[in-house]
Amino acid sequence: MTRPPIVRYRDGRTLLDRASLARLSGRSVHTIRGACPVADRDRSTGRPLYDAQQCAQILAAIPTRQSGTRSHLTAPATSA
């Protein structure tokens, strides 16, 4: 069972829960938890809310994993 998304608008800012921000940004919830400061908490659930614009700037400065960097997972071809 998944939790419903939380989106709040306060003082011209968009506040999102971590899972929603992860889906929208394409980044993991672990990256968001480690890099982005909690802007507020949802009063009914206590879940942390993140400022979407602030997190977008922070996450833009953090490089993503590149598919080409996983070459260690494949064995080199050998000739027999």
HELIX and SHEET records of a PDB file:
HELIX    1   1 ARG A   18  SER A   25  1                                   8    
HELIX    2   2 VAL A   29  ALA A   35  1                                   7    
HELIX    3   3 ALA A   52  ALA A   60  1                                   9    
HELIX    4   4 SER A   67  LEU A   73  5                                   7    
SHEET    1   A 4 VAL A   7  ARG A  10  0                                        
SHEET    2   A 4 ARG A  13  ASP A  17 -1                                        
SHEET    3   A 4 PRO A  48  ASP A  51 -1                                        
SHEET    4   A 4 ASP A  40  ARG A  41 -1                                        
END                                                                             
